[in-house]
Amino acid sequence: MGDIYDPGSYQPKKSIGALLNRVRVEMLAALDAQLSADTRLAPLEMSSAQLIILASLAVATEPLSASDLCKGISYDAGAMTRMLDRLEAKGLIRRQRSQLDRRMVHLELTEQGHALWPRMREISMLTANGFLRGFSKSEARTLESLLNRMLGNAGGAIQAGR
């Protein structure tokens, strides 16, 4: 298979990268608006960035550290520390020293974090469904599959650009 774009057809603002970025920005803005409008979550001043961290902790199958979160969501360490401080101050997460390695600090949801997670998940799902309005389930699964293929190509794309 040949290249998708060539110098004659490539328009940066209409490219897949630009479109993916615009969708991401719009989805996060819509999620922020929904979180602000929710009567249970509005007093906590939740943001989409905070929801992403809580979601990572809620679905984790093993303990996560701040470093794990940084890698998973492409946040720098300083911004992550500030975000975790805010979530801890809100009573949604707690930091726990590892019993196996005292240098390691694991993050976990508090009771309040667990109690609010289903509502946050619902808001996230409603927002995603809003962006998928007019798509069939099959089309949505195809889009997911195509995006996952792009993610699989990420390492090769970095190598090809060198």
C-alpha positions as CSV (number, residue, x, y, z in Angstrom):
1,M,0.0,0.0,0.0
2,G,1.2,3.5,-0.8
3,D,1.3,6.6,1.2
4,I,-2.1,8.2,1.9
5,Y,-0.9,11.8,1.6
6,D,1.4,13.3,-1.0
7,P,2.7,16.9,-1.6
8,G,-0.2,17.6,-4.0
9,S,-3.0,16.4,-1.7
10,Y,-1.8,17.1,1.8
11,Q,-3.6,19.9,3.5
12,P,-2.5,20.1,7.2
13,K,-5.7,21.5,8.6
14,K,-7.7,18.8,6.9
15,S,-5.3,15.9,7.8
16,I,-6.1,13.1,10.1
17,G,-3.9,14.5,12.8
18,A,-5.6,17.9,12.8
19,L,-9.0,16.3,12.8
20,L,-8.1,13.9,15.6
21,N,-6.9,16.9,17.6
22,R,-10.0,18.9,17.0
23,V,-12.2,16.0,18.0
24,R,-10.2,15.5,21.2
25,V,-10.4,19.3,22.1
26,E,-14.1,19.4,21.4
27,M,-14.8,16.2,23.4
28,L,-12.8,17.4,26.4
29,A,-14.6,20.8,26.3
30,A,-18.0,19.0,26.1
31,L,-17.0,16.8,29.0
32,D,-15.9,19.8,31.0
33,A,-19.3,21.4,30.4
34,Q,-21.2,18.3,31.4
35,L,-19.2,17.9,34.6
36,S,-19.8,21.6,35.5
37,A,-23.5,21.2,34.9
38,D,-23.9,18.1,37.0
39,T,-25.4,18.8,40.4
40,R,-23.3,16.2,42.3
41,L,-20.0,17.0,40.5
42,A,-20.2,20.8,40.0
43,P,-19.3,21.6,43.6
44,L,-16.1,19.6,43.2
45,E,-15.1,21.6,40.1
46,M,-14.2,18.5,38.3
47,S,-12.4,18.7,34.9
48,S,-12.1,16.3,32.1
49,A,-8.3,16.0,32.9
50,Q,-9.2,15.0,36.5
51,L,-11.9,12.5,35.2
52,I,-9.2,10.8,33.0
53,I,-7.0,10.3,36.1
54,L,-9.9,8.9,38.1
55,A,-10.9,6.7,35.3
56,S,-7.4,5.3,35.1
57,L,-7.5,4.5,38.8
58,A,-11.0,3.1,38.7
59,V,-10.3,0.5,36.0
60,A,-6.7,-0.3,37.0
61,T,-6.1,-4.0,37.7
62,E,-2.9,-3.3,39.7
63,P,-1.7,-0.3,41.8
64,L,-0.7,2.7,39.8
65,S,1.9,5.4,40.6
66,A,2.0,9.0,39.4
67,S,4.7,7.9,37.0
68,D,2.4,5.2,35.5
69,L,-0.3,7.8,35.0
70,C,2.1,10.2,33.3
71,K,3.1,7.6,30.8
72,G,-0.5,6.5,30.2
73,I,-1.9,9.9,29.5
74,S,1.1,11.9,28.4
75,Y,1.3,14.4,31.3
76,D,4.5,15.9,32.6
77,A,5.4,15.0,36.2
78,G,4.9,18.5,37.6
79,A,1.4,18.9,36.1
80,M,0.5,15.4,37.4
81,T,1.6,16.2,40.9
82,R,-0.5,19.3,41.0
83,M,-3.5,17.4,39.6
84,L,-3.1,14.7,42.2
85,D,-2.8,17.3,44.9
86,R,-6.1,18.7,43.8
87,L,-7.8,15.3,43.7
88,E,-6.5,14.4,47.1
89,A,-7.7,17.7,48.6
90,K,-11.1,17.0,47.1
91,G,-11.1,13.6,48.9
92,L,-11.3,11.6,45.7
93,I,-7.9,9.8,45.8
94,R,-5.3,8.9,48.4
95,R,-1.6,8.2,48.2
96,Q,-0.4,5.0,49.8
97,R,3.2,3.9,50.3
98,S,3.9,0.5,48.8
99,Q,4.4,-2.2,51.4
100,L,7.0,-3.9,49.2
101,D,9.0,-0.7,48.3
102,R,8.6,2.3,50.6
103,R,10.0,4.5,47.9
104,M,7.0,3.8,45.7
105,V,3.7,5.6,46.2
106,H,0.5,4.0,44.9
107,L,-2.6,5.9,44.1
108,E,-6.1,4.7,44.8
109,L,-9.7,6.0,44.8
110,T,-11.2,6.9,48.2
111,E,-14.7,5.8,49.1
112,Q,-16.0,9.1,47.8
113,G,-14.0,8.6,44.6
114,H,-15.5,5.1,44.2
115,A,-19.0,6.5,45.0
116,L,-18.7,9.3,42.3
117,W,-17.0,7.2,39.6
118,P,-20.3,5.7,38.2
119,R,-21.7,9.2,37.6
120,M,-18.5,10.4,36.0
121,R,-18.4,7.3,33.8
122,E,-22.0,7.9,32.8
123,I,-21.2,11.5,31.9
124,S,-18.2,10.4,29.9
125,M,-20.3,7.8,28.1
126,L,-23.1,10.3,27.3
127,T,-20.5,12.8,25.9
128,A,-19.0,10.1,23.7
129,N,-22.4,9.0,22.5
130,G,-23.2,12.6,21.6
131,F,-20.1,12.7,19.4
132,L,-21.1,9.4,17.8
133,R,-24.7,10.5,17.1
134,G,-25.6,9.2,13.6
135,F,-23.0,6.4,13.7
136,S,-24.1,2.8,13.8
137,K,-22.6,0.6,16.4
138,S,-20.7,-1.2,13.6
139,E,-19.3,2.2,12.4
140,A,-18.2,3.1,15.9
141,R,-16.5,-0.3,16.4
142,T,-14.8,0.2,13.0
143,L,-13.6,3.7,14.0
144,E,-12.2,2.2,17.2
145,S,-10.5,-0.5,15.3
146,L,-9.0,2.0,12.8
147,L,-7.7,4.3,15.6
148,N,-6.2,1.3,17.4
149,R,-4.4,0.4,14.1
150,M,-3.1,3.9,14.0
151,L,-1.8,3.6,17.6
152,G,-0.1,0.3,16.6
153,N,1.7,2.2,13.8
154,A,2.9,4.9,16.2
155,G,6.3,3.3,16.8
156,G,6.9,2.7,13.1
157,A,5.8,6.3,12.3
158,I,8.3,7.7,14.7
159,Q,11.0,5.5,13.1
160,A,10.0,6.4,9.6
161,G,10.2,10.2,10.4
162,R,13.9,10.0,11.4
